[in-house]
Amino acid sequence: MEPIETVIDTLSQRQSAPPVGIMLACMAVAAAVVLYPPAWRWSRGLVTIAHEGGHAFTAVLMRRRLTGIRLHADTSGLTFSRGRPTGFGAAATLVAGYTAPAVIGLLSAALIGAGLIVLLLWITLVLLAIMLVFIRNWYGALALLVVGAGVFAATWYGNAIVQTVAAYAGVWLMLFGSVKPVLELGRRRRGRRGGQSDADQLAGITPFPAGAWIFLFSLFTIAAALWGTWLLLPVDQWTA
């Protein structure tokens, strides 16, 4: 029982919040990565992993048969599942894509706020490992392995400062990064290049047009980014 108790103690250990300067630096770096196009082209793949993971998790939750996930070098992705092409399950699976990065960011911010940074990093590793089982192309497998190696290095070899910086920067990247793909989708649709996006597919199986779904995705991701930032920063101390 001793090894199990050691694991539980490790996962449940709480880390104190870093100085405000480090928090703001992590937030600034994440914002710069999202706003600076060359950096965004590389980091967008992290958001795509969360996007496709959201499709996959919801498909399983809706009792659909998950058959595979593909991640591409152009930061696009595809998730394949079998089940009814219409109805609540199909709609929920489609909605989960653009909302998943924001949800992951919010839940992660809550864990960080509770000081459970080590637990957050290990949960991330487990989810990446599960997702790897369903990957169906070599680039997708390589992308997950690279991200997983980075998270593992921070978890296993990094000290508390490294783990804290990685967690704060990563969560802000997920929160801010959840907004930009939705805005990009809106621009593509205004240019009549929406194609077969999640919003277009939702328009085909629900009473709402694609533009309405994009608007809802925008509201949700922006609200999540603001709420997550509130959770991460000690705003209550500043207003006391």
Protein Blocks (a to p, Z undefined) as FASTA:
>chain_A
ZZmmmmmmmmmpccddddfklmmmmmmmmmmmmmmmklmmmmmmmmmmmmmmmmmmmmmm
nopacfbdcddfkopacddddddfedjklmmmmmmmmmmmmmmmmmmmmmmmnopmmlmm
mmmmmmmmmmmmmpcbfklmmmmmmmmmmmmmmmmmpcfklmmmmmmmmmmmmmmmmmmm
mmmmmmmmmnopnmjafklmmmmmccbdfklmmmmmmmmmmmmmmmmmmmmpcfklmmZZ
